[in-house]
Amino acid sequence: MTAPATAAGTAMLEVAGVVAGYVSDADVLAGVDISVDRGELVTVVGPNGAGKSTLLKVIVGLLRPRAGSVRLRGRRLDRLAPHEIVSRGVGYVPQLENVFPSLTVQENLEMSAARTPRDEARRRIDELLALFPAIAPARRRPAGLLSGGERQMVAMARALVPRPEVLLLDEPSAGLSPEYVELVFQKIVEIRRTGVSVLVVEQNARRALALSDRGYVLELGRKRFEGTGPALLENETVVELYLGRRQGGV
């Protein structure tokens, strides 16, 4: 199931030895190494405060690392501004404030196609509304009037408009109804099948790892475990410390 690495064994996305934090005397990330190969679905899990969302902010340029590097196809990203990183092929869906509530669904998508020729942008938006049919009937409605699950669909579609090579998703299932939780995970798998590499930070660890090629467990800003999704779900220590046992077994 694991997708092949890029040429010469180089990962599509590589984070190496990243140290980062929000104040000068406190590191949230303390030397994190992760990678995502071409077409892979990789999930990062861990307790609150482990540094999962901070990791995504470093990758997309919202937070500069104090040490270490972030590379896309071998090229440094960590010295670039967020808009430059997006233009290099990284899409990002934050957990909160990920749509423009006063704009319609159509306008939200058009905002991400501002630098795309009109005919191409129209075709791309139609493609994404086909990928996310739950929001197609609401394309003329303000995004702020949609349900949480529908807004998440809009946010994911917005991030895909520029055809990123890597998509970063921060807690995509948080606060959604069970129906939309399942739909979000279904769409993540569909996005991966189109060839987009996907890096997910997710509290619904069991569901996400079950779908993932590989996963990482962060704790206190450090990588504690890594492995295939199924292997992490079967790891006794990971289950006991981070997932919790279900009644009757793992």
DRENPA-3360 file (N, C-alpha, C; in nm, 2 decimals, always signed):
BEGIN
1 = MTAPATAA = +0.08/-0.12/+0.00/+0.00/+0.00/+0.00/+0.09/+0.13/+0.00 ~ +0.21/+0.12/+0.06/+0.29/+0.24/+0.07/+0.34/+0.28/-0.07 ~ +0.32/+0.41/-0.10/+0.36/+0.46/-0.23/+0.51/+0.47/-0.24 ~ +0.56/+0.46/-0.36/+0.71/+0.47/-0.38/+0.76/+0.61/-0.35 ~ +0.89/+0.61/-0.31/+0.95/+0.74/-0.29/+0.98/+0.81/-0.42 ~ +1.01/+0.94/-0.42/+1.04/+1.01/-0.54/+1.18/+0.97/-0.59 ~ +1.22/+1.02/-0.70/+1.34/+0.98/-0.76/+1.46/+0.99/-0.67 ~ +1.56/+0.90/-0.68/+1.68/+0.90/-0.60/+1.65/+0.88/-0.45;
9 = GTAMLEVA = +1.53/+0.83/-0.42/+1.50/+0.80/-0.28/+1.47/+0.93/-0.20 ~ +1.45/+1.04/-0.26/+1.42/+1.16/-0.19/+1.27/+1.17/-0.17 ~ +1.23/+1.20/-0.04/+1.09/+1.21/-0.01/+1.03/+1.33/-0.08 ~ +0.90/+1.33/-0.11/+0.83/+1.44/-0.16/+0.84/+1.56/-0.06 ~ +0.81/+1.53/+0.06/+0.82/+1.63/+0.17/+0.90/+1.57/+0.28 ~ +1.00/+1.65/+0.32/+1.09/+1.60/+0.43/+1.12/+1.71/+0.53 ~ +1.09/+1.68/+0.65/+1.11/+1.77/+0.77/+1.23/+1.70/+0.85 ~ +1.34/+1.78/+0.87/+1.46/+1.72/+0.93/+1.51/+1.81/+1.04;
17 = GVVAGYVS = +1.51/+1.75/+1.16/+1.56/+1.82/+1.28/+1.50/+1.95/+1.31 ~ +1.37/+1.96/+1.29/+1.31/+2.10/+1.31/+1.29/+2.13/+1.46 ~ +1.34/+2.24/+1.50/+1.32/+2.30/+1.63/+1.24/+2.43/+1.61 ~ +1.13/+2.44/+1.69/+1.04/+2.56/+1.67/+0.96/+2.59/+1.79 ~ +0.92/+2.71/+1.81/+0.83/+2.75/+1.92/+0.78/+2.89/+1.90 ~ +0.69/+2.93/+1.99/+0.63/+3.06/+1.97/+0.69/+3.17/+2.06 ~ +0.77/+3.13/+2.16/+0.85/+3.23/+2.24/+0.99/+3.18/+2.24 ~ +1.08/+3.28/+2.27/+1.22/+3.25/+2.25/+1.28/+3.14/+2.35;
25 = DADVLAGV = +1.22/+3.12/+2.46/+1.28/+3.03/+2.56/+1.20/+2.90/+2.57 ~ +1.11/+2.87/+2.48/+1.03/+2.75/+2.49/+1.02/+2.68/+2.35 ~ +1.07/+2.56/+2.34/+1.05/+2.49/+2.21/+0.93/+2.40/+2.21 ~ +0.84/+2.42/+2.12/+0.73/+2.33/+2.10/+0.77/+2.20/+2.02 ~ +0.86/+2.22/+1.92/+0.91/+2.11/+1.85/+1.06/+2.10/+1.88 ~ +1.11/+1.98/+1.92/+1.25/+1.97/+1.97/+1.33/+1.87/+1.88 ~ +1.34/+1.90/+1.75/+1.41/+1.82/+1.67/+1.33/+1.71/+1.60 ~ +1.23/+1.75/+1.53/+1.13/+1.65/+1.47/+1.18/+1.62/+1.32;
33 = DISVDRGE = +1.17/+1.49/+1.29/+1.20/+1.44/+1.16/+1.08/+1.36/+1.11 ~ +1.02/+1.40/+1.00/+0.92/+1.32/+0.93/+0.94/+1.33/+0.78 ~ +0.87/+1.24/+0.71/+0.88/+1.25/+0.56/+0.75/+1.20/+0.51 ~ +0.71/+1.24/+0.39/+0.60/+1.20/+0.31/+0.64/+1.17/+0.17 ~ +0.62/+1.05/+0.12/+0.66/+1.02/-0.01/+0.55/+1.05/-0.11 ~ +0.58/+1.05/-0.24/+0.48/+1.08/-0.34/+0.36/+0.99/-0.33 ~ +0.24/+1.05/-0.33/+0.12/+0.98/-0.32/+0.09/+0.91/-0.19 ~ +0.16/+0.94/-0.09/+0.14/+0.88/+0.04/+0.03/+0.95/+0.12;
41 = LVTVVGPN = -0.03/+0.88/+0.21/-0.12/+0.94/+0.32/-0.05/+0.91/+0.45 ~ -0.01/+1.01/+0.52/+0.07/+1.00/+0.64/-0.01/+1.08/+0.75 ~ -0.02/+1.02/+0.87/-0.10/+1.08/+0.98/+0.00/+1.10/+1.10 ~ -0.02/+1.22/+1.16/+0.06/+1.25/+1.28/-0.04/+1.25/+1.39 ~ -0.02/+1.18/+1.50/-0.11/+1.17/+1.61/-0.02/+1.20/+1.74 ~ -0.10/+1.21/+1.85/-0.03/+1.24/+1.98/-0.12/+1.32/+2.07 ~ -0.08/+1.33/+2.19/-0.17/+1.40/+2.29/-0.17/+1.55/+2.26 ~ -0.26/+1.62/+2.32/-0.27/+1.77/+2.31/-0.14/+1.83/+2.36;
49 = GAGKSTLL = -0.09/+1.93/+2.29/+0.04/+1.99/+2.33/+0.16/+1.92/+2.27 ~ +0.14/+1.82/+2.19/+0.26/+1.74/+2.14/+0.33/+1.82/+2.03 ~ +0.27/+1.92/+1.97/+0.33/+1.99/+1.86/+0.28/+1.96/+1.72 ~ +0.17/+1.89/+1.71/+0.12/+1.85/+1.58/+0.08/+1.96/+1.49 ~ +0.00/+2.05/+1.54/-0.04/+2.17/+1.46/+0.08/+2.26/+1.44 ~ +0.17/+2.27/+1.53/+0.29/+2.36/+1.52/+0.37/+2.30/+1.40 ~ +0.38/+2.17/+1.39/+0.45/+2.11/+1.28/+0.40/+2.16/+1.14 ~ +0.27/+2.15/+1.13/+0.21/+2.20/+1.00/+0.23/+2.35/+0.98;
57 = KVIVGLLR = +0.23/+2.43/+1.08/+0.25/+2.57/+1.06/+0.40/+2.60/+1.02 ~ +0.49/+2.52/+1.07/+0.63/+2.53/+1.02/+0.64/+2.49/+0.88 ~ +0.58/+2.38/+0.84/+0.59/+2.34/+0.70/+0.53/+2.44/+0.60 ~ +0.42/+2.51/+0.64/+0.36/+2.60/+0.55/+0.41/+2.74/+0.56 ~ +0.51/+2.76/+0.65/+0.57/+2.89/+0.66/+0.51/+2.99/+0.76 ~ +0.41/+2.95/+0.84/+0.35/+3.04/+0.93/+0.43/+3.06/+1.06 ~ +0.53/+2.97/+1.08/+0.62/+2.97/+1.19/+0.76/+2.93/+1.14 ~ +0.86/+3.01/+1.16/+0.99/+2.98/+1.12/+1.06/+2.89/+1.22;
65 = PRAGSVRL = +1.13/+2.79/+1.17/+1.20/+2.70/+1.26/+1.33/+2.77/+1.31 ~ +1.37/+2.73/+1.43/+1.50/+2.78/+1.49/+1.61/+2.70/+1.44 ~ +1.58/+2.58/+1.40/+1.69/+2.49/+1.35/+1.62/+2.38/+1.26 ~ +1.69/+2.32/+1.18/+1.64/+2.21/+1.10/+1.59/+2.27/+0.96 ~ +1.53/+2.18/+0.88/+1.49/+2.22/+0.75/+1.36/+2.16/+0.71 ~ +1.29/+2.22/+0.61/+1.18/+2.16/+0.54/+1.20/+2.17/+0.39 ~ +1.19/+2.05/+0.33/+1.22/+2.04/+0.19/+1.10/+1.98/+0.11 ~ +1.07/+2.04/-0.01/+0.97/+1.98/-0.10/+1.05/+1.94/-0.22;
73 = RGRRLDRL = +1.05/+1.81/-0.25/+1.12/+1.76/-0.37/+1.27/+1.80/-0.36 ~ +1.32/+1.80/-0.24/+1.46/+1.84/-0.22/+1.50/+1.98/-0.21 ~ +1.40/+2.07/-0.23/+1.42/+2.22/-0.23/+1.37/+2.28/-0.10 ~ +1.45/+2.36/-0.04/+1.42/+2.42/+0.09/+1.29/+2.51/+0.08 ~ +1.21/+2.49/+0.18/+1.09/+2.57/+0.20/+1.10/+2.66/+0.32 ~ +1.18/+2.63/+0.41/+1.17/+2.69/+0.54/+1.22/+2.84/+0.54 ~ +1.27/+2.88/+0.43/+1.32/+3.02/+0.42/+1.22/+3.11/+0.34 ~ +1.11/+3.05/+0.30/+1.01/+3.11/+0.21/+0.89/+3.16/+0.29;
81 = APHEIVSR = +0.82/+3.26/+0.23/+0.70/+3.31/+0.29/+0.58/+3.21/+0.26 ~ +0.48/+3.22/+0.33/+0.37/+3.12/+0.31/+0.31/+3.12/+0.17 ~ +0.30/+3.24/+0.11/+0.24/+3.24/-0.03/+0.34/+3.18/-0.13 ~ +0.47/+3.19/-0.10/+0.57/+3.12/-0.19/+0.56/+2.97/-0.17 ~ +0.54/+2.93/-0.05/+0.53/+2.78/-0.02/+0.41/+2.72/-0.09 ~ +0.30/+2.79/-0.09/+0.18/+2.75/-0.16/+0.20/+2.74/-0.31 ~ +0.27/+2.84/-0.36/+0.30/+2.84/-0.50/+0.39/+2.73/-0.55 ~ +0.47/+2.68/-0.45/+0.57/+2.57/-0.48/+0.49/+2.43/-0.48;
89 = GVGYVPQL = +0.37/+2.43/-0.43/+0.29/+2.31/-0.44/+0.25/+2.25/-0.30 ~ +0.23/+2.33/-0.20/+0.18/+2.29/-0.07/+0.05/+2.35/-0.04 ~ -0.05/+2.27/-0.02/-0.19/+2.32/+0.02/-0.20/+2.30/+0.17 ~ -0.28/+2.38/+0.23/-0.29/+2.38/+0.38/-0.44/+2.41/+0.42 ~ -0.50/+2.33/+0.50/-0.63/+2.35/+0.56/-0.62/+2.36/+0.71 ~ -0.62/+2.48/+0.77/-0.62/+2.49/+0.92/-0.74/+2.44/+0.98 ~ -0.74/+2.41/+1.11/-0.86/+2.36/+1.18/-0.97/+2.46/+1.19 ~ -0.93/+2.59/+1.21/-1.02/+2.70/+1.23/-1.01/+2.80/+1.13;
97 = ENVFPSLT = -1.11/+2.88/+1.10/-1.11/+2.99/+1.01/-1.05/+2.96/+0.88 ~ -1.11/+2.85/+0.82/-1.05/+2.80/+0.69/-1.13/+2.83/+0.57 ~ -1.24/+2.91/+0.59/-1.32/+2.96/+0.48/-1.35/+3.11/+0.50 ~ -1.39/+3.18/+0.39/-1.43/+3.31/+0.41/-1.59/+3.31/+0.42 ~ -1.64/+3.33/+0.55/-1.78/+3.30/+0.57/-1.87/+3.39/+0.49 ~ -1.83/+3.52/+0.46/-1.92/+3.61/+0.39/-1.93/+3.58/+0.24 ~ -1.83/+3.50/+0.19/-1.83/+3.47/+0.05/-1.90/+3.34/+0.02 ~ -1.96/+3.33/-0.10/-2.02/+3.21/-0.14/-1.92/+3.10/-0.16;
105 = VQENLEMS = -1.97/+2.98/-0.17/-1.88/+2.86/-0.19/-1.80/+2.89/-0.32 ~ -1.87/+2.93/-0.43/-1.81/+2.96/-0.56/-1.70/+3.06/-0.54 ~ -1.73/+3.17/-0.47/-1.63/+3.28/-0.45/-1.51/+3.23/-0.37 ~ -1.54/+3.15/-0.27/-1.43/+3.09/-0.19/-1.33/+3.01/-0.28 ~ -1.38/+2.94/-0.37/-1.30/+2.86/-0.46/-1.23/+2.95/-0.57 ~ -1.30/+3.05/-0.61/-1.24/+3.15/-0.71/-1.13/+3.22/-0.64 ~ -1.13/+3.25/-0.51/-1.02/+3.32/-0.44/-0.89/+3.24/-0.46 ~ -0.90/+3.11/-0.46/-0.78/+3.03/-0.47/-0.74/+3.01/-0.62;
113 = AARTPRDE = -0.82/+3.06/-0.71/-0.79/+3.05/-0.85/-0.76/+3.18/-0.91 ~ -0.72/+3.28/-0.83/-0.70/+3.42/-0.87/-0.59/+3.43/-0.98 ~ -0.49/+3.34/-0.97/-0.38/+3.35/-1.07/-0.39/+3.25/-1.18 ~ -0.51/+3.19/-1.19/-0.53/+3.09/-1.29/-0.62/+3.15/-1.40 ~ -0.58/+3.12/-1.53/-0.67/+3.17/-1.64/-0.81/+3.13/-1.62 ~ -0.90/+3.22/-1.66/-1.05/+3.20/-1.63/-1.10/+3.07/-1.67 ~ -1.08/+3.03/-1.79/-1.14/+2.90/-1.84/-1.08/+2.78/-1.76 ~ -0.95/+2.78/-1.74/-0.89/+2.68/-1.66/-0.95/+2.68/-1.52;
121 = ARRRIDEL = -0.96/+2.79/-1.46/-1.02/+2.80/-1.32/-1.16/+2.75/-1.32 ~ -1.24/+2.78/-1.42/-1.38/+2.73/-1.42/-1.38/+2.58/-1.43 ~ -1.29/+2.52/-1.51/-1.28/+2.38/-1.52/-1.24/+2.31/-1.39 ~ -1.14/+2.37/-1.33/-1.09/+2.32/-1.20/-1.20/+2.32/-1.09 ~ -1.27/+2.43/-1.08/-1.37/+2.44/-0.98/-1.48/+2.34/-1.01 ~ -1.52/+2.32/-1.13/-1.62/+2.22/-1.16/-1.57/+2.08/-1.12 ~ -1.44/+2.05/-1.15/-1.38/+1.92/-1.11/-1.39/+1.90/-0.96 ~ -1.37/+2.01/-0.88/-1.37/+2.00/-0.73/-1.51/+1.99/-0.68;
129 = LALFPAIA = -1.60/+2.05/-0.74/-1.74/+2.04/-0.70/-1.79/+1.90/-0.73 ~ -1.73/+1.83/-0.83/-1.77/+1.69/-0.86/-1.70/+1.60/-0.76 ~ -1.58/+1.64/-0.71/-1.52/+1.56/-0.61/-1.59/+1.58/-0.47 ~ -1.64/+1.69/-0.45/-1.72/+1.72/-0.32/-1.86/+1.75/-0.35 ~ -1.94/+1.65/-0.39/-2.08/+1.68/-0.44/-2.17/+1.73/-0.33 ~ -2.13/+1.71/-0.20/-2.21/+1.76/-0.09/-2.22/+1.91/-0.09 ~ -2.12/+1.98/-0.15/-2.13/+2.13/-0.15/-2.17/+2.19/-0.28 ~ -2.18/+2.11/-0.39/-2.22/+2.16/-0.52/-2.35/+2.23/-0.52;
137 = PARRRPAG = -2.46/+2.18/-0.45/-2.59/+2.25/-0.45/-2.58/+2.38/-0.38 ~ -2.48/+2.40/-0.30/-2.47/+2.52/-0.22/-2.37/+2.62/-0.27 ~ -2.33/+2.61/-0.40/-2.22/+2.69/-0.45/-2.25/+2.84/-0.45 ~ -2.38/+2.88/-0.45/-2.42/+3.02/-0.45/-2.45/+3.07/-0.31 ~ -2.44/+2.98/-0.21/-2.47/+3.02/-0.07/-2.34/+3.07/+0.00 ~ -2.36/+3.17/+0.09/-2.24/+3.21/+0.18/-2.19/+3.09/+0.26 ~ -2.06/+3.07/+0.26/-2.00/+2.96/+0.33/-2.03/+2.96/+0.48 ~ -2.05/+3.08/+0.53/-2.08/+3.09/+0.68/-2.22/+3.04/+0.71;
145 = LLSGGERQ = -2.30/+3.01/+0.62/-2.44/+2.95/+0.64/-2.44/+2.80/+0.63 ~ -2.32/+2.74/+0.60/-2.32/+2.60/+0.58/-2.29/+2.53/+0.72 ~ -2.32/+2.40/+0.72/-2.28/+2.32/+0.84/-2.13/+2.31/+0.85 ~ -2.09/+2.26/+0.97/-1.94/+2.25/+0.99/-1.88/+2.15/+0.89 ~ -1.95/+2.04/+0.86/-1.90/+1.95/+0.77/-1.89/+2.00/+0.63 ~ -2.00/+2.08/+0.59/-1.99/+2.14/+0.45/-1.88/+2.24/+0.44 ~ -1.86/+2.32/+0.55/-1.75/+2.42/+0.55/-1.62/+2.35/+0.53 ~ -1.60/+2.23/+0.60/-1.48/+2.16/+0.58/-1.46/+2.11/+0.44;
153 = MVAMARAL = -1.56/+2.07/+0.37/-1.55/+2.03/+0.23/-1.51/+2.15/+0.15 ~ -1.56/+2.27/+0.18/-1.52/+2.39/+0.10/-1.38/+2.42/+0.13 ~ -1.33/+2.41/+0.25/-1.19/+2.44/+0.28/-1.10/+2.34/+0.21 ~ -1.13/+2.21/+0.21/-1.05/+2.12/+0.14/-1.05/+2.14/-0.01 ~ -1.16/+2.18/-0.07/-1.17/+2.21/-0.21/-1.08/+2.33/-0.24 ~ -1.09/+2.43/-0.16/-1.02/+2.56/-0.18/-0.87/+2.53/-0.18 ~ -0.82/+2.44/-0.09/-0.68/+2.41/-0.09/-0.63/+2.33/-0.21 ~ -0.73/+2.26/-0.27/-0.69/+2.18/-0.39/-0.70/+2.26/-0.52;
161 = VPRPEVLL = -0.76/+2.37/-0.52/-0.77/+2.45/-0.65/-0.64/+2.47/-0.72 ~ -0.53/+2.51/-0.65/-0.40/+2.53/-0.73/-0.33/+2.40/-0.76 ~ -0.39/+2.28/-0.74/-0.33/+2.15/-0.77/-0.20/+2.13/-0.69 ~ -0.21/+2.13/-0.56/-0.09/+2.11/-0.48/-0.04/+1.97/-0.49 ~ +0.09/+1.95/-0.47/+0.15/+1.82/-0.47/+0.14/+1.76/-0.33 ~ +0.13/+1.84/-0.23/+0.12/+1.80/-0.09/+0.00/+1.88/-0.02 ~ -0.08/+1.81/+0.04/-0.19/+1.87/+0.11/-0.18/+1.85/+0.26 ~ -0.18/+1.95/+0.34/-0.17/+1.94/+0.49/-0.31/+1.97/+0.55;
169 = LDEPSAGL = -0.35/+1.88/+0.63/-0.48/+1.89/+0.69/-0.47/+1.89/+0.85 ~ -0.52/+1.99/+0.91/-0.51/+2.00/+1.06/-0.64/+1.97/+1.12 ~ -0.65/+1.86/+1.18/-0.77/+1.81/+1.25/-0.90/+1.82/+1.16 ~ -0.90/+1.76/+1.05/-1.01/+1.78/+0.96/-1.14/+1.72/+1.00 ~ -1.14/+1.63/+1.10/-1.27/+1.58/+1.15/-1.32/+1.64/+1.28 ~ -1.24/+1.73/+1.33/-1.28/+1.79/+1.46/-1.41/+1.86/+1.46 ~ -1.50/+1.82/+1.56/-1.63/+1.89/+1.58/-1.73/+1.86/+1.48 ~ -1.71/+1.76/+1.39/-1.81/+1.72/+1.29/-1.90/+1.61/+1.33;
177 = SPEYVELV = -2.02/+1.61/+1.27/-2.11/+1.50/+1.30/-2.05/+1.37/+1.25 ~ -2.09/+1.25/+1.30/-2.04/+1.12/+1.26/-2.05/+1.10/+1.11 ~ -2.16/+1.15/+1.05/-2.18/+1.14/+0.91/-2.06/+1.21/+0.83 ~ -2.03/+1.33/+0.87/-1.93/+1.41/+0.80/-1.79/+1.36/+0.84 ~ -1.77/+1.31/+0.96/-1.64/+1.25/+0.99/-1.61/+1.14/+0.89 ~ -1.70/+1.05/+0.87/-1.68/+0.95/+0.77/-1.66/+1.00/+0.63 ~ -1.73/+1.11/+0.59/-1.72/+1.17/+0.46/-1.59/+1.23/+0.44 ~ -1.54/+1.30/+0.55/-1.41/+1.36/+0.54/-1.30/+1.26/+0.52;
185 = FQKIVEIR = -1.30/+1.15/+0.59/-1.20/+1.05/+0.57/-1.21/+0.98/+0.43 ~ -1.33/+0.97/+0.39/-1.35/+0.91/+0.25/-1.29/+1.01/+0.15 ~ -1.31/+1.14/+0.16/-1.25/+1.23/+0.07/-1.10/+1.24/+0.08 ~ -1.04/+1.22/+0.20/-0.90/+1.22/+0.21/-0.84/+1.10/+0.13 ~ -0.90/+0.99/+0.14/-0.86/+0.87/+0.06/-0.87/+0.90/-0.09 ~ -0.98/+0.96/-0.13/-1.00/+0.99/-0.27/-0.89/+1.09/-0.32 ~ -0.86/+1.19/-0.24/-0.76/+1.29/-0.28/-0.62/+1.22/-0.29 ~ -0.59/+1.13/-0.20/-0.47/+1.05/-0.21/-0.46/+0.97/-0.34;
193 = RTGVSVLV = -0.58/+0.92/-0.38/-0.58/+0.84/-0.50/-0.56/+0.92/-0.63 ~ -0.58/+1.05/-0.62/-0.55/+1.14/-0.74/-0.40/+1.16/-0.75 ~ -0.32/+1.11/-0.66/-0.17/+1.13/-0.66/-0.12/+1.24/-0.57 ~ -0.21/+1.31/-0.50/-0.16/+1.41/-0.40/-0.11/+1.35/-0.28 ~ +0.00/+1.39/-0.23/+0.05/+1.34/-0.10/-0.02/+1.41/+0.01 ~ -0.06/+1.34/+0.11/-0.15/+1.40/+0.22/-0.08/+1.38/+0.35 ~ -0.07/+1.49/+0.43/-0.02/+1.48/+0.57/-0.13/+1.53/+0.66 ~ -0.18/+1.44/+0.75/-0.29/+1.47/+0.83/-0.25/+1.48/+0.98;
201 = VEQNARRA = -0.29/+1.58/+1.05/-0.29/+1.58/+1.19/-0.43/+1.55/+1.24 ~ -0.44/+1.45/+1.33/-0.58/+1.41/+1.36/-0.59/+1.35/+1.50 ~ -0.69/+1.39/+1.57/-0.72/+1.34/+1.71/-0.79/+1.20/+1.70 ~ -0.87/+1.18/+1.59/-0.93/+1.06/+1.57/-0.83/+0.96/+1.52 ~ -0.74/+0.92/+1.61/-0.62/+0.85/+1.57/-0.64/+0.71/+1.51 ~ -0.74/+0.64/+1.56/-0.76/+0.50/+1.51/-0.81/+0.51/+1.37 ~ -0.91/+0.59/+1.34/-0.96/+0.60/+1.21/-0.86/+0.65/+1.11 ~ -0.78/+0.75/+1.14/-0.68/+0.80/+1.05/-0.57/+0.70/+1.02;
209 = LALSDRGY = -0.52/+0.64/+1.13/-0.41/+0.54/+1.11/-0.45/+0.42/+1.03 ~ -0.58/+0.38/+1.05/-0.63/+0.27/+0.97/-0.63/+0.29/+0.82 ~ -0.63/+0.42/+0.78/-0.64/+0.45/+0.64/-0.50/+0.49/+0.58 ~ -0.40/+0.51/+0.67/-0.27/+0.57/+0.64/-0.17/+0.47/+0.59 ~ -0.08/+0.51/+0.50/+0.03/+0.43/+0.46/+0.13/+0.43/+0.58 ~ +0.15/+0.54/+0.64/+0.24/+0.55/+0.76/+0.19/+0.65/+0.86 ~ +0.25/+0.64/+0.98/+0.21/+0.74/+1.08/+0.32/+0.77/+1.17 ~ +0.31/+0.88/+1.24/+0.40/+0.92/+1.35/+0.33/+0.96/+1.47;
217 = VLELGRKR = +0.39/+0.93/+1.59/+0.34/+0.97/+1.72/+0.43/+1.07/+1.77 ~ +0.38/+1.19/+1.80/+0.46/+1.30/+1.87/+0.42/+1.30/+2.01 ~ +0.52/+1.33/+2.09/+0.50/+1.36/+2.24/+0.60/+1.46/+2.28 ~ +0.55/+1.57/+2.34/+0.63/+1.68/+2.39/+0.73/+1.73/+2.29 ~ +0.68/+1.74/+2.17/+0.77/+1.80/+2.06/+0.87/+1.71/+2.00 ~ +0.86/+1.58/+2.03/+0.96/+1.48/+1.98/+0.88/+1.36/+1.92 ~ +0.95/+1.31/+1.82/+0.89/+1.19/+1.75/+0.91/+1.07/+1.84 ~ +0.81/+1.01/+1.89/+0.82/+0.89/+1.98/+0.81/+0.76/+1.91;
225 = FEGTGPAL = +0.72/+0.75/+1.81/+0.70/+0.63/+1.73/+0.68/+0.66/+1.59 ~ +0.71/+0.57/+1.50/+0.68/+0.58/+1.36/+0.66/+0.44/+1.30 ~ +0.58/+0.43/+1.20/+0.56/+0.30/+1.14/+0.44/+0.30/+1.04 ~ +0.41/+0.19/+0.98/+0.29/+0.19/+0.90/+0.17/+0.21/+0.99 ~ +0.06/+0.26/+0.93/-0.06/+0.28/+1.01/-0.11/+0.15/+1.08 ~ -0.12/+0.04/+1.01/-0.16/-0.08/+1.09/-0.07/-0.12/+1.20 ~ +0.07/-0.11/+1.17/+0.16/-0.14/+1.28/+0.15/-0.06/+1.40 ~ +0.12/+0.07/+1.39/+0.10/+0.15/+1.50/-0.02/+0.12/+1.58;
233 = LENETVVE = -0.13/+0.08/+1.51/-0.25/+0.03/+1.57/-0.23/-0.10/+1.65 ~ -0.13/-0.17/+1.61/-0.11/-0.30/+1.68/+0.01/-0.29/+1.78 ~ +0.07/-0.17/+1.79/+0.18/-0.15/+1.89/+0.12/-0.13/+2.03 ~ +0.15/-0.22/+2.12/+0.10/-0.23/+2.25/+0.12/-0.09/+2.33 ~ +0.24/-0.04/+2.32/+0.27/+0.09/+2.39/+0.19/+0.20/+2.33 ~ +0.18/+0.21/+2.20/+0.10/+0.32/+2.13/-0.04/+0.31/+2.18 ~ -0.10/+0.18/+2.18/-0.24/+0.16/+2.22/-0.26/+0.21/+2.36 ~ -0.17/+0.16/+2.45/-0.19/+0.19/+2.59/-0.17/+0.34/+2.62;
241 = LYLGRRQG = -0.08/+0.41/+2.56/-0.04/+0.54/+2.60/-0.12/+0.65/+2.52 ~ -0.16/+0.62/+2.40/-0.21/+0.72/+2.31/-0.35/+0.69/+2.25 ~ -0.38/+0.57/+2.24/-0.51/+0.54/+2.18/-0.62/+0.49/+2.28 ~ -0.57/+0.42/+2.38/-0.66/+0.36/+2.48/-0.73/+0.24/+2.43 ~ -0.74/+0.14/+2.52/-0.79/+0.01/+2.48/-0.94/+0.02/+2.46 ~ -0.99/-0.05/+2.36/-1.14/-0.06/+2.35/-1.18/-0.19/+2.43 ~ -1.30/-0.18/+2.47/-1.36/-0.30/+2.55/-1.35/-0.42/+2.46 ~ -1.29/-0.53/+2.51/-1.27/-0.65/+2.44/-1.15/-0.66/+2.35;
249 = GV = -1.06/-0.56/+2.36/-0.94/-0.57/+2.28/-0.89/-0.43/+2.23 ~ -0.80/-0.44/+2.13/-0.75/-0.31/+2.08/-0.85/-0.24/+1.99;
% end
